[in-house]
Amino acid sequence: RAVRWVQQMEPNVQHVVVAGGVAANQAVRTQLTAVVEKAGLVMVCPPIRMCTDNGVMVAWTGLERLKLGLYDAPPAKDALEYSVEVR
């Protein structure tokens, strides 16, 4: 159902990206591949060695976005806030 919903919402979608611990599970990866391919899409997963730590996945996603030019410039020094809220 989720794949159909995405295709309705974004008709030009061509890929499904699966990452993190879910992508490290070979049984889940196999089943998702079958569902995605049946819908005419391509499933993209990073190497399994990079799928166990969510921090690695965040870094990998950032690297891929950087390569595509999809990033914001860092904030100016005077715009940074150095306070920390203590509860």
Summary of the structure (lengths in Angstrom):
residues: 87
radius of gyration: 17.6
end to end distance: 42.1
largest distance: 51.5
contacts: 170
relative contact order: 0.13
helix: 53%
strand: 7%
